Amino acid sequence: GFRSDVPALMKSMDLNILSSEYEGMSGVTLEALAAGVPFLGTDVLGINDIAPDDRYLFKFGSTTQLKSKIGSIMADSALRTSMISEGLAKAEELDIYRTIKNHQSLYDSVGSSYADA
C-alpha cells in the first residue's frame, strides 16, 4: 500500500537493495543514494545510469555476487563510508531543483545568444 514515510524507512536501514530487472529513470535509486546508507542495485538500465560506479551494482539474478557485495560493505567501514559519501554527492548532482536550474540557465544562454544576433 501507500507509504508516506519511505525516505525515513530508507534512512533507517543498514543497506538499501534494489533488485529489479528493469527501471526507467529510477527515482528509487536516487532516493536510496540520498538516504545516507549504502546502496546496491542490479546492473540494468535505469539503475546503472544513476549508480556512481560498479561498486553499487550486481548482476541481475546473481545471488552470489549480491551476497559478496553485502559482505564487503558490512565488513569494510571505509568502503561503506565512501559509498555513502559518493552516493549522497550523486543524489545531489541529480537533484530535481538543480536539474531545473541547469536547464533554465541553458535556455537563458541560448535565448540571449539569439537576442544578441
Jmol script that loads the backbone (N, CA, C; Angstrom):
load data "model"
ATOM      1  N   GLY A   1       0.814  -1.183   0.000  1.00  0.00           N
ATOM      2  CA  GLY A   1       0.000   0.000   0.000  1.00  0.00           C
ATOM      3  C   GLY A   1       0.861   1.251   0.000  1.00  0.00           C
ATOM      4  N   PHE A   2       0.203   2.366   0.042  1.00  0.00           N
ATOM      5  CA  PHE A   2       0.872   3.668   0.012  1.00  0.00           C
ATOM      6  C   PHE A   2       1.562   3.941   1.332  1.00  0.00           C
ATOM      7  N   ARG A   3       2.796   4.429   1.245  1.00  0.00           N
ATOM      8  CA  ARG A   3       3.559   4.826   2.428  1.00  0.00           C
ATOM      9  C   ARG A   3       4.090   6.229   2.191  1.00  0.00           C
ATOM     10  N   SER A   4       3.909   7.083   3.155  1.00  0.00           N
ATOM     11  CA  SER A   4       4.434   8.444   3.047  1.00  0.00           C
ATOM     12  C   SER A   4       5.769   8.601   3.762  1.00  0.00           C
ATOM     13  N   ASP A   5       6.238   7.517   4.408  1.00  0.00           N
ATOM     14  CA  ASP A   5       7.456   7.593   5.214  1.00  0.00           C
ATOM     15  C   ASP A   5       8.635   6.839   4.590  1.00  0.00           C
ATOM     16  N   VAL A   6       8.623   6.664   3.275  1.00  0.00           N
ATOM     17  CA  VAL A   6       9.666   5.885   2.606  1.00  0.00           C
ATOM     18  C   VAL A   6      11.060   6.471   2.845  1.00  0.00           C
ATOM     19  N   PRO A   7      11.265   7.786   2.722  1.00  0.00           N
ATOM     20  CA  PRO A   7      12.610   8.312   2.990  1.00  0.00           C
ATOM     21  C   PRO A   7      13.108   7.973   4.401  1.00  0.00           C
ATOM     22  N   ALA A   8      12.237   8.056   5.385  1.00  0.00           N
ATOM     23  CA  ALA A   8      12.636   7.717   6.761  1.00  0.00           C
ATOM     24  C   ALA A   8      12.960   6.231   6.882  1.00  0.00           C
ATOM     25  N   LEU A   9      12.182   5.396   6.214  1.00  0.00           N
ATOM     26  CA  LEU A   9      12.465   3.956   6.234  1.00  0.00           C
ATOM     27  C   LEU A   9      13.821   3.660   5.604  1.00  0.00           C
ATOM     28  N   MET A  10      14.107   4.298   4.468  1.00  0.00           N
ATOM     29  CA  MET A  10      15.383   4.067   3.788  1.00  0.00           C
ATOM     30  C   MET A  10      16.552   4.484   4.659  1.00  0.00           C
ATOM     31  N   LYS A  11      16.397   5.575   5.378  1.00  0.00           N
ATOM     32  CA  LYS A  11      17.467   6.058   6.259  1.00  0.00           C
ATOM     33  C   LYS A  11      17.691   5.143   7.455  1.00  0.00           C
ATOM     34  N   SER A  12      16.680   4.374   7.815  1.00  0.00           N
ATOM     35  CA  SER A  12      16.788   3.516   8.996  1.00  0.00           C
ATOM     36  C   SER A  12      17.420   2.152   8.691  1.00  0.00           C
ATOM     37  N   MET A  13      17.700   1.877   7.436  1.00  0.00           N
ATOM     38  CA  MET A  13      18.270   0.591   7.026  1.00  0.00           C
ATOM     39  C   MET A  13      19.802   0.618   7.123  1.00  0.00           C
ATOM     40  N   ASP A  14      20.409  -0.557   7.219  1.00  0.00           N
ATOM     41  CA  ASP A  14      21.865  -0.671   7.134  1.00  0.00           C
ATOM     42  C   ASP A  14      22.322  -0.629   5.684  1.00  0.00           C
ATOM     43  N   LEU A  15      21.433  -1.034   4.768  1.00  0.00           N
ATOM     44  CA  LEU A  15      21.763  -1.146   3.355  1.00  0.00           C
ATOM     45  C   LEU A  15      20.458  -1.147   2.570  1.00  0.00           C
ATOM     46  N   ASN A  16      20.406  -0.395   1.467  1.00  0.00           N
ATOM     47  CA  ASN A  16      19.252  -0.420   0.577  1.00  0.00           C
ATOM     48  C   ASN A  16      19.619  -1.214  -0.661  1.00  0.00           C
ATOM     49  N   ILE A  17      18.760  -2.163  -1.038  1.00  0.00           N
ATOM     50  CA  ILE A  17      18.997  -3.021  -2.194  1.00  0.00           C
ATOM     51  C   ILE A  17      17.810  -2.918  -3.130  1.00  0.00           C
ATOM     52  N   LEU A  18      18.094  -2.684  -4.406  1.00  0.00           N
ATOM     53  CA  LEU A  18      17.062  -2.637  -5.448  1.00  0.00           C
ATOM     54  C   LEU A  18      17.387  -3.714  -6.469  1.00  0.00           C
ATOM     55  N   SER A  19      16.622  -4.791  -6.430  1.00  0.00           N
ATOM     56  CA  SER A  19      16.857  -5.928  -7.317  1.00  0.00           C
ATOM     57  C   SER A  19      15.768  -5.959  -8.381  1.00  0.00           C
ATOM     58  N   SER A  20      15.957  -5.146  -9.417  1.00  0.00           N
ATOM     59  CA  SER A  20      14.976  -5.043 -10.496  1.00  0.00           C
ATOM     60  C   SER A  20      15.570  -5.549 -11.796  1.00  0.00           C
ATOM     61  N   GLU A  21      14.708  -6.067 -12.633  1.00  0.00           N
ATOM     62  CA  GLU A  21      15.136  -6.488 -13.969  1.00  0.00           C
ATOM     63  C   GLU A  21      15.206  -5.292 -14.910  1.00  0.00           C
ATOM     64  N   TYR A  22      14.431  -4.250 -14.619  1.00  0.00           N
ATOM     65  CA  TYR A  22      14.421  -3.036 -15.426  1.00  0.00           C
ATOM     66  C   TYR A  22      13.906  -1.880 -14.577  1.00  0.00           C
ATOM     67  N   GLU A  23      14.483  -0.728 -14.750  1.00  0.00           N
ATOM     68  CA  GLU A  23      13.997   0.507 -14.138  1.00  0.00           C
ATOM     69  C   GLU A  23      14.045   1.595 -15.198  1.00  0.00           C
ATOM     70  N   GLY A  24      13.095   2.492 -15.160  1.00  0.00           N
ATOM     71  CA  GLY A  24      13.161   3.664 -16.030  1.00  0.00           C
ATOM     72  C   GLY A  24      14.144   4.643 -15.413  1.00  0.00           C
ATOM     73  N   MET A  25      13.800   5.896 -15.356  1.00  0.00           N
ATOM     74  CA  MET A  25      14.598   6.870 -14.611  1.00  0.00           C
ATOM     75  C   MET A  25      14.320   6.584 -13.151  1.00  0.00           C
ATOM     76  N   SER A  26      15.207   5.886 -12.515  1.00  0.00           N
ATOM     77  CA  SER A  26      14.931   5.290 -11.217  1.00  0.00           C
ATOM     78  C   SER A  26      14.957   6.294 -10.072  1.00  0.00           C
ATOM     79  N   GLY A  27      13.785   6.765  -9.710  1.00  0.00           N
ATOM     80  CA  GLY A  27      13.655   7.608  -8.537  1.00  0.00           C
ATOM     81  C   GLY A  27      14.014   6.850  -7.267  1.00  0.00           C
ATOM     82  N   VAL A  28      13.748   5.540  -7.270  1.00  0.00           N
ATOM     83  CA  VAL A  28      14.084   4.716  -6.102  1.00  0.00           C
ATOM     84  C   VAL A  28      15.592   4.710  -5.884  1.00  0.00           C
ATOM     85  N   THR A  29      16.362   4.607  -6.961  1.00  0.00           N
ATOM     86  CA  THR A  29      17.822   4.635  -6.845  1.00  0.00           C
ATOM     87  C   THR A  29      18.272   5.965  -6.255  1.00  0.00           C
ATOM     88  N   LEU A  30      17.738   7.058  -6.757  1.00  0.00           N
ATOM     89  CA  LEU A  30      18.102   8.379  -6.232  1.00  0.00           C
ATOM     90  C   LEU A  30      17.714   8.524  -4.757  1.00  0.00           C
ATOM     91  N   GLU A  31      16.522   8.061  -4.404  1.00  0.00           N
ATOM     92  CA  GLU A  31      16.093   8.122  -3.002  1.00  0.00           C
ATOM     93  C   GLU A  31      17.023   7.306  -2.113  1.00  0.00           C
ATOM     94  N   ALA A  32      17.413   6.129  -2.603  1.00  0.00           N
ATOM     95  CA  ALA A  32      18.301   5.271  -1.815  1.00  0.00           C
ATOM     96  C   ALA A  32      19.678   5.913  -1.646  1.00  0.00           C
ATOM     97  N   LEU A  33      20.219   6.500  -2.708  1.00  0.00           N
ATOM     98  CA  LEU A  33      21.515   7.166  -2.616  1.00  0.00           C
ATOM     99  C   LEU A  33      21.447   8.361  -1.664  1.00  0.00           C
ATOM    100  N   ALA A  34      20.309   9.057  -1.661  1.00  0.00           N
ATOM    101  CA  ALA A  34      20.140  10.239  -0.818  1.00  0.00           C
ATOM    102  C   ALA A  34      19.871   9.886   0.642  1.00  0.00           C
ATOM    103  N   ALA A  35      19.614   8.609   0.927  1.00  0.00           N
ATOM    104  CA  ALA A  35      19.257   8.202   2.287  1.00  0.00           C
ATOM    105  C   ALA A  35      20.445   8.199   3.247  1.00  0.00           C
ATOM    106  N   GLY A  36      21.656   8.227   2.709  1.00  0.00           N
ATOM    107  CA  GLY A  36      22.830   8.237   3.582  1.00  0.00           C
ATOM    108  C   GLY A  36      23.201   6.876   4.119  1.00  0.00           C
ATOM    109  N   VAL A  37      22.813   5.827   3.409  1.00  0.00           N
ATOM    110  CA  VAL A  37      23.230   4.459   3.717  1.00  0.00           C
ATOM    111  C   VAL A  37      23.708   3.830   2.415  1.00  0.00           C
ATOM    112  N   PRO A  38      24.512   2.781   2.478  1.00  0.00           N
ATOM    113  CA  PRO A  38      24.987   2.164   1.240  1.00  0.00           C
ATOM    114  C   PRO A  38      23.822   1.630   0.395  1.00  0.00           C
ATOM    115  N   PHE A  39      24.033   1.618  -0.904  1.00  0.00           N
ATOM    116  CA  PHE A  39      23.023   1.169  -1.867  1.00  0.00           C
ATOM    117  C   PHE A  39      23.637   0.137  -2.798  1.00  0.00           C
ATOM    118  N   LEU A  40      22.872  -0.898  -3.099  1.00  0.00           N
ATOM    119  CA  LEU A  40      23.216  -1.861  -4.141  1.00  0.00           C
ATOM    120  C   LEU A  40      22.017  -2.017  -5.057  1.00  0.00           C
ATOM    121  N   GLY A  41      22.277  -2.044  -6.361  1.00  0.00           N
ATOM    122  CA  GLY A  41      21.206  -2.243  -7.335  1.00  0.00           C
ATOM    123  C   GLY A  41      21.679  -3.134  -8.465  1.00  0.00           C
ATOM    124  N   THR A  42      20.731  -3.719  -9.152  1.00  0.00           N
ATOM    125  CA  THR A  42      21.086  -4.572 -10.277  1.00  0.00           C
ATOM    126  C   THR A  42      21.682  -3.741 -11.403  1.00  0.00           C
ATOM    127  N   ASP A  43      22.585  -4.354 -12.130  1.00  0.00           N
ATOM    128  CA  ASP A  43      23.266  -3.699 -13.240  1.00  0.00           C
ATOM    129  C   ASP A  43      22.366  -3.748 -14.472  1.00  0.00           C
ATOM    130  N   VAL A  44      21.305  -2.926 -14.435  1.00  0.00           N
ATOM    131  CA  VAL A  44      20.344  -2.836 -15.531  1.00  0.00           C
ATOM    132  C   VAL A  44      20.117  -1.365 -15.858  1.00  0.00           C
ATOM    133  N   LEU A  45      19.613  -1.114 -17.049  1.00  0.00           N
ATOM    134  CA  LEU A  45      19.302   0.257 -17.443  1.00  0.00           C
ATOM    135  C   LEU A  45      18.385   0.899 -16.411  1.00  0.00           C
ATOM    136  N   GLY A  46      18.631   2.155 -16.156  1.00  0.00           N
ATOM    137  CA  GLY A  46      17.855   2.889 -15.172  1.00  0.00           C
ATOM    138  C   GLY A  46      18.526   2.924 -13.822  1.00  0.00           C
ATOM    139  N   ILE A  47      19.172   1.842 -13.445  1.00  0.00           N
ATOM    140  CA  ILE A  47      19.931   1.818 -12.192  1.00  0.00           C
ATOM    141  C   ILE A  47      21.391   2.104 -12.488  1.00  0.00           C
ATOM    142  N   ASN A  48      21.961   1.408 -13.481  1.00  0.00           N
ATOM    143  CA  ASN A  48      23.379   1.619 -13.789  1.00  0.00           C
ATOM    144  C   ASN A  48      23.648   2.998 -14.390  1.00  0.00           C
ATOM    145  N   ASP A  49      22.596   3.674 -14.869  1.00  0.00           N
ATOM    146  CA  ASP A  49      22.758   5.045 -15.361  1.00  0.00           C
ATOM    147  C   ASP A  49      22.963   6.027 -14.221  1.00  0.00           C
ATOM    148  N   ILE A  50      22.477   5.666 -13.038  1.00  0.00           N
ATOM    149  CA  ILE A  50      22.493   6.567 -11.892  1.00  0.00           C
ATOM    150  C   ILE A  50      23.568   6.191 -10.872  1.00  0.00           C
ATOM    151  N   ALA A  51      23.814   4.905 -10.699  1.00  0.00           N
ATOM    152  CA  ALA A  51      24.794   4.451  -9.704  1.00  0.00           C
ATOM    153  C   ALA A  51      26.157   5.103  -9.967  1.00  0.00           C
ATOM    154  N   PRO A  52      26.812   5.586  -8.923  1.00  0.00           N
ATOM    155  CA  PRO A  52      28.096   6.263  -9.113  1.00  0.00           C
ATOM    156  C   PRO A  52      29.174   5.404  -9.781  1.00  0.00           C
ATOM    157  N   ASP A  53      29.229   4.111  -9.486  1.00  0.00           N
ATOM    158  CA  ASP A  53      30.202   3.228 -10.131  1.00  0.00           C
ATOM    159  C   ASP A  53      29.796   1.774  -9.909  1.00  0.00           C
ATOM    160  N   ASP A  54      30.635   0.849 -10.369  1.00  0.00           N
ATOM    161  CA  ASP A  54      30.305  -0.577 -10.334  1.00  0.00           C
ATOM    162  C   ASP A  54      30.214  -1.164  -8.929  1.00  0.00           C
ATOM    163  N   ARG A  55      30.769  -0.485  -7.939  1.00  0.00           N
ATOM    164  CA  ARG A  55      30.660  -0.999  -6.568  1.00  0.00           C
ATOM    165  C   ARG A  55      29.201  -1.086  -6.125  1.00  0.00           C
ATOM    166  N   TYR A  56      28.358  -0.270  -6.705  1.00  0.00           N
ATOM    167  CA  TYR A  56      26.950  -0.189  -6.339  1.00  0.00           C
ATOM    168  C   TYR A  56      26.084  -1.199  -7.091  1.00  0.00           C
ATOM    169  N   LEU A  57      26.675  -1.943  -8.010  1.00  0.00           N
ATOM    170  CA  LEU A  57      25.909  -2.791  -8.914  1.00  0.00           C
ATOM    171  C   LEU A  57      26.226  -4.267  -8.759  1.00  0.00           C
ATOM    172  N   PHE A  58      25.231  -5.099  -8.998  1.00  0.00           N
ATOM    173  CA  PHE A  58      25.417  -6.539  -9.070  1.00  0.00           C
ATOM    174  C   PHE A  58      24.590  -7.076 -10.233  1.00  0.00           C
ATOM    175  N   LYS A  59      25.038  -8.178 -10.789  1.00  0.00           N
ATOM    176  CA  LYS A  59      24.371  -8.770 -11.945  1.00  0.00           C
ATOM    177  C   LYS A  59      22.976  -9.265 -11.544  1.00  0.00           C
ATOM    178  N   PHE A  60      21.987  -8.935 -12.368  1.00  0.00           N
ATOM    179  CA  PHE A  60      20.622  -9.374 -12.101  1.00  0.00           C
ATOM    180  C   PHE A  60      20.581 -10.897 -11.975  1.00  0.00           C
ATOM    181  N   GLY A  61      20.013 -11.386 -10.904  1.00  0.00           N
ATOM    182  CA  GLY A  61      19.877 -12.818 -10.677  1.00  0.00           C
ATOM    183  C   GLY A  61      21.064 -13.472 -10.000  1.00  0.00           C
ATOM    184  N   SER A  62      22.155 -12.732  -9.784  1.00  0.00           N
ATOM    185  CA  SER A  62      23.357 -13.316  -9.180  1.00  0.00           C
ATOM    186  C   SER A  62      23.333 -13.142  -7.666  1.00  0.00           C
ATOM    187  N   THR A  63      22.765 -14.117  -6.990  1.00  0.00           N
ATOM    188  CA  THR A  63      22.734 -14.055  -5.530  1.00  0.00           C
ATOM    189  C   THR A  63      24.138 -14.165  -4.941  1.00  0.00           C
ATOM    190  N   THR A  64      25.021 -14.860  -5.650  1.00  0.00           N
ATOM    191  CA  THR A  64      26.405 -14.999  -5.184  1.00  0.00           C
ATOM    192  C   THR A  64      27.105 -13.646  -5.171  1.00  0.00           C
ATOM    193  N   GLN A  65      26.969 -12.892  -6.251  1.00  0.00           N
ATOM    194  CA  GLN A  65      27.602 -11.577  -6.319  1.00  0.00           C
ATOM    195  C   GLN A  65      26.969 -10.623  -5.311  1.00  0.00           C
ATOM    196  N   LEU A  66      25.651 -10.680  -5.173  1.00  0.00           N
ATOM    197  CA  LEU A  66      24.981  -9.821  -4.203  1.00  0.00           C
ATOM    198  C   LEU A  66      25.450 -10.140  -2.782  1.00  0.00           C
ATOM    199  N   LYS A  67      25.520 -11.405  -2.452  1.00  0.00           N
ATOM    200  CA  LYS A  67      25.979 -11.818  -1.123  1.00  0.00           C
ATOM    201  C   LYS A  67      27.400 -11.320  -0.856  1.00  0.00           C
ATOM    202  N   SER A  68      28.268 -11.444  -1.840  1.00  0.00           N
ATOM    203  CA  SER A  68      29.650 -10.998  -1.705  1.00  0.00           C
ATOM    204  C   SER A  68      29.723  -9.485  -1.478  1.00  0.00           C
ATOM    205  N   LYS A  69      28.939  -8.733  -2.244  1.00  0.00           N
ATOM    206  CA  LYS A  69      28.967  -7.269  -2.105  1.00  0.00           C
ATOM    207  C   LYS A  69      28.400  -6.837  -0.759  1.00  0.00           C
ATOM    208  N   ILE A  70      27.340  -7.488  -0.315  1.00  0.00           N
ATOM    209  CA  ILE A  70      26.788  -7.169   1.005  1.00  0.00           C
ATOM    210  C   ILE A  70      27.849  -7.424   2.077  1.00  0.00           C
ATOM    211  N   GLY A  71      28.505  -8.586   1.999  1.00  0.00           N
ATOM    212  CA  GLY A  71      29.548  -8.919   2.968  1.00  0.00           C
ATOM    213  C   GLY A  71      30.671  -7.903   2.981  1.00  0.00           C
ATOM    214  N   SER A  72      31.103  -7.478   1.803  1.00  0.00           N
ATOM    215  CA  SER A  72      32.182  -6.490   1.720  1.00  0.00           C
ATOM    216  C   SER A  72      31.777  -5.165   2.353  1.00  0.00           C
ATOM    217  N   ILE A  73      30.582  -4.713   2.058  1.00  0.00           N
ATOM    218  CA  ILE A  73      30.111  -3.430   2.596  1.00  0.00           C
ATOM    219  C   ILE A  73      29.983  -3.497   4.118  1.00  0.00           C
ATOM    220  N   MET A  74      29.441  -4.580   4.610  1.00  0.00           N
ATOM    221  CA  MET A  74      29.224  -4.688   6.050  1.00  0.00           C
ATOM    222  C   MET A  74      30.541  -4.876   6.813  1.00  0.00           C
ATOM    223  N   ALA A  75      31.545  -5.478   6.168  1.00  0.00           N
ATOM    224  CA  ALA A  75      32.820  -5.748   6.841  1.00  0.00           C
ATOM    225  C   ALA A  75      33.814  -4.596   6.741  1.00  0.00           C
ATOM    226  N   ASP A  76      33.637  -3.702   5.788  1.00  0.00           N
ATOM    227  CA  ASP A  76      34.636  -2.678   5.500  1.00  0.00           C
ATOM    228  C   ASP A  76      34.040  -1.290   5.721  1.00  0.00           C
ATOM    229  N   SER A  77      34.342  -0.693   6.861  1.00  0.00           N
ATOM    230  CA  SER A  77      33.761   0.614   7.189  1.00  0.00           C
ATOM    231  C   SER A  77      34.230   1.713   6.241  1.00  0.00           C
ATOM    232  N   ALA A  78      35.459   1.610   5.725  1.00  0.00           N
ATOM    233  CA  ALA A  78      35.947   2.619   4.773  1.00  0.00           C
ATOM    234  C   ALA A  78      35.154   2.533   3.461  1.00  0.00           C
ATOM    235  N   LEU A  79      34.883   1.327   3.004  1.00  0.00           N
ATOM    236  CA  LEU A  79      34.072   1.145   1.796  1.00  0.00           C
ATOM    237  C   LEU A  79      32.674   1.691   2.032  1.00  0.00           C
ATOM    238  N   ARG A  80      32.084   1.354   3.161  1.00  0.00           N
ATOM    239  CA  ARG A  80      30.750   1.837   3.498  1.00  0.00           C
ATOM    240  C   ARG A  80      30.709   3.359   3.507  1.00  0.00           C
ATOM    241  N   THR A  81      31.690   3.963   4.156  1.00  0.00           N
ATOM    242  CA  THR A  81      31.738   5.423   4.249  1.00  0.00           C
ATOM    243  C   THR A  81      31.893   6.075   2.883  1.00  0.00           C
ATOM    244  N   SER A  82      32.759   5.535   2.045  1.00  0.00           N
ATOM    245  CA  SER A  82      32.953   6.133   0.718  1.00  0.00           C
ATOM    246  C   SER A  82      31.716   5.950  -0.160  1.00  0.00           C
ATOM    247  N   MET A  83      31.048   4.796  -0.045  1.00  0.00           N
ATOM    248  CA  MET A  83      29.836   4.590  -0.836  1.00  0.00           C
ATOM    249  C   MET A  83      28.718   5.536  -0.394  1.00  0.00           C
ATOM    250  N   ILE A  84      28.620   5.778   0.900  1.00  0.00           N
ATOM    251  CA  ILE A  84      27.619   6.733   1.396  1.00  0.00           C
ATOM    252  C   ILE A  84      27.932   8.130   0.879  1.00  0.00           C
ATOM    253  N   SER A  85      29.181   8.553   1.022  1.00  0.00           N
ATOM    254  CA  SER A  85      29.590   9.895   0.591  1.00  0.00           C
ATOM    255  C   SER A  85      29.371  10.106  -0.907  1.00  0.00           C
ATOM    256  N   GLU A  86      29.811   9.144  -1.710  1.00  0.00           N
ATOM    257  CA  GLU A  86      29.660   9.271  -3.157  1.00  0.00           C
ATOM    258  C   GLU A  86      28.196   9.150  -3.582  1.00  0.00           C
ATOM    259  N   GLY A  87      27.430   8.348  -2.867  1.00  0.00           N
ATOM    260  CA  GLY A  87      26.002   8.245  -3.150  1.00  0.00           C
ATOM    261  C   GLY A  87      25.281   9.549  -2.877  1.00  0.00           C
ATOM    262  N   LEU A  88      25.595  10.179  -1.752  1.00  0.00           N
ATOM    263  CA  LEU A  88      24.997  11.472  -1.431  1.00  0.00           C
ATOM    264  C   LEU A  88      25.370  12.529  -2.473  1.00  0.00           C
ATOM    265  N   ALA A  89      26.626  12.532  -2.908  1.00  0.00           N
ATOM    266  CA  ALA A  89      27.072  13.501  -3.924  1.00  0.00           C
ATOM    267  C   ALA A  89      26.333  13.276  -5.241  1.00  0.00           C
ATOM    268  N   LYS A  90      26.151  12.011  -5.624  1.00  0.00           N
ATOM    269  CA  LYS A  90      25.444  11.701  -6.871  1.00  0.00           C
ATOM    270  C   LYS A  90      23.988  12.130  -6.781  1.00  0.00           C
ATOM    271  N   ALA A  91      23.349  11.872  -5.655  1.00  0.00           N
ATOM    272  CA  ALA A  91      21.958  12.281  -5.469  1.00  0.00           C
ATOM    273  C   ALA A  91      21.828  13.800  -5.536  1.00  0.00           C
ATOM    274  N   GLU A  92      22.785  14.500  -4.944  1.00  0.00           N
ATOM    275  CA  GLU A  92      22.761  15.972  -5.006  1.00  0.00           C
ATOM    276  C   GLU A  92      22.968  16.462  -6.434  1.00  0.00           C
ATOM    277  N   GLU A  93      23.874  15.812  -7.158  1.00  0.00           N
ATOM    278  CA  GLU A  93      24.141  16.173  -8.560  1.00  0.00           C
ATOM    279  C   GLU A  93      22.885  16.039  -9.413  1.00  0.00           C
ATOM    280  N   LEU A  94      22.063  15.038  -9.123  1.00  0.00           N
ATOM    281  CA  LEU A  94      20.865  14.776  -9.917  1.00  0.00           C
ATOM    282  C   LEU A  94      19.591  15.322  -9.271  1.00  0.00           C
ATOM    283  N   ASP A  95      19.741  16.150  -8.249  1.00  0.00           N
ATOM    284  CA  ASP A  95      18.603  16.758  -7.574  1.00  0.00           C
ATOM    285  C   ASP A  95      17.717  17.492  -8.583  1.00  0.00           C
ATOM    286  N   ILE A  96      16.413  17.328  -8.474  1.00  0.00           N
ATOM    287  CA  ILE A  96      15.483  17.913  -9.446  1.00  0.00           C
ATOM    288  C   ILE A  96      15.584  19.438  -9.496  1.00  0.00           C
ATOM    289  N   TYR A  97      15.786  20.083  -8.363  1.00  0.00           N
ATOM    290  CA  TYR A  97      15.881  21.542  -8.354  1.00  0.00           C
ATOM    291  C   TYR A  97      17.152  22.015  -9.048  1.00  0.00           C
ATOM    292  N   ARG A  98      18.234  21.286  -8.842  1.00  0.00           N
ATOM    293  CA  ARG A  98      19.482  21.609  -9.537  1.00  0.00           C
ATOM    294  C   ARG A  98      19.321  21.378 -11.044  1.00  0.00           C
ATOM    295  N   THR A  99      18.658  20.304 -11.411  1.00  0.00           N
ATOM    296  CA  THR A  99      18.428  19.997 -12.822  1.00  0.00           C
ATOM    297  C   THR A  99      17.594  21.093 -13.480  1.00  0.00           C
ATOM    298  N   ILE A 100      16.544  21.525 -12.812  1.00  0.00           N
ATOM    299  CA  ILE A 100      15.705  22.604 -13.349  1.00  0.00           C
ATOM    300  C   ILE A 100      16.517  23.880 -13.512  1.00  0.00           C
ATOM    301  N   LYS A 101      17.313  24.210 -12.502  1.00  0.00           N
ATOM    302  CA  LYS A 101      18.147  25.419 -12.564  1.00  0.00           C
ATOM    303  C   LYS A 101      19.134  25.333 -13.733  1.00  0.00           C
ATOM    304  N   ASN A 102      19.749  24.157 -13.926  1.00  0.00           N
ATOM    305  CA  ASN A 102      20.689  23.986 -15.041  1.00  0.00           C
ATOM    306  C   ASN A 102      19.993  24.114 -16.388  1.00  0.00           C
ATOM    307  N   HIS A 103      18.796  23.548 -16.502  1.00  0.00           N
ATOM    308  CA  HIS A 103      18.042  23.683 -17.752  1.00  0.00           C
ATOM    309  C   HIS A 103      17.680  25.147 -18.004  1.00  0.00           C
ATOM    310  N   GLN A 104      17.241  25.841 -16.957  1.00  0.00           N
ATOM    311  CA  GLN A 104      16.879  27.248 -17.103  1.00  0.00           C
ATOM    312  C   GLN A 104      18.092  28.075 -17.538  1.00  0.00           C
ATOM    313  N   SER A 105      19.251  27.803 -16.969  1.00  0.00           N
ATOM    314  CA  SER A 105      20.469  28.513 -17.359  1.00  0.00           C
ATOM    315  C   SER A 105      20.808  28.246 -18.824  1.00  0.00           C
ATOM    316  N   LEU A 106      20.652  26.992 -19.245  1.00  0.00           N
ATOM    317  CA  LEU A 106      20.913  26.651 -20.645  1.00  0.00           C
ATOM    318  C   LEU A 106      19.967  27.406 -21.565  1.00  0.00           C
ATOM    319  N   TYR A 107      18.666  27.398 -21.240  1.00  0.00           N
ATOM    320  CA  TYR A 107      17.684  28.112 -22.069  1.00  0.00           C
ATOM    321  C   TYR A 107      17.969  29.607 -22.082  1.00  0.00           C
ATOM    322  N   ASP A 108      18.332  30.146 -20.935  1.00  0.00           N
ATOM    323  CA  ASP A 108      18.666  31.577 -20.873  1.00  0.00           C
ATOM    324  C   ASP A 108      19.863  31.919 -21.747  1.00  0.00           C
ATOM    325  N   SER A 109      20.893  31.063 -21.730  1.00  0.00           N
ATOM    326  CA  SER A 109      22.083  31.346 -22.529  1.00  0.00           C
ATOM    327  C   SER A 109      21.792  31.224 -24.023  1.00  0.00           C
ATOM    328  N   VAL A 110      20.986  30.265 -24.394  1.00  0.00           N
ATOM    329  CA  VAL A 110      20.615  30.101 -25.807  1.00  0.00           C
ATOM    330  C   VAL A 110      19.755  31.278 -26.229  1.00  0.00           C
ATOM    331  N   GLY A 111      18.793  31.655 -25.380  1.00  0.00           N
ATOM    332  CA  GLY A 111      17.927  32.771 -25.700  1.00  0.00           C
ATOM    333  C   GLY A 111      18.674  34.082 -25.819  1.00  0.00           C
ATOM    334  N   SER A 112      19.645  34.314 -24.948  1.00  0.00           N
ATOM    335  CA  SER A 112      20.402  35.563 -25.003  1.00  0.00           C
ATOM    336  C   SER A 112      21.305  35.598 -26.228  1.00  0.00           C
ATOM    337  N   SER A 113      21.787  34.450 -26.675  1.00  0.00           N
ATOM    338  CA  SER A 113      22.637  34.450 -27.869  1.00  0.00           C
ATOM    339  C   SER A 113      21.813  34.765 -29.116  1.00  0.00           C
ATOM    340  N   TYR A 114      20.541  34.388 -29.144  1.00  0.00           N
ATOM    341  CA  TYR A 114      19.677  34.746 -30.275  1.00  0.00           C
ATOM    342  C   TYR A 114      19.273  36.212 -30.204  1.00  0.00           C
ATOM    343  N   ALA A 115      19.105  36.735 -28.998  1.00  0.00           N
ATOM    344  CA  ALA A 115      18.724  38.131 -28.827  1.00  0.00           C
ATOM    345  C   ALA A 115      19.854  39.051 -29.271  1.00  0.00           C
ATOM    346  N   ASP A 116      21.105  38.575 -29.095  1.00  0.00           N
ATOM    347  CA  ASP A 116      22.262  39.387 -29.491  1.00  0.00           C
ATOM    348  C   ASP A 116      22.502  39.361 -30.988  1.00  0.00           C
ATOM    349  N   ALA A 117      21.912  38.412 -31.679  1.00  0.00           N
ATOM    350  CA  ALA A 117      22.182  38.239 -33.126  1.00  0.00           C
ATOM    351  C   ALA A 117      21.434  39.231 -33.962  1.00  0.00           C
TER     352      ALA A 117
END
end "model"
wireframe off; spacefill off
backbone 0.3
color backbone group
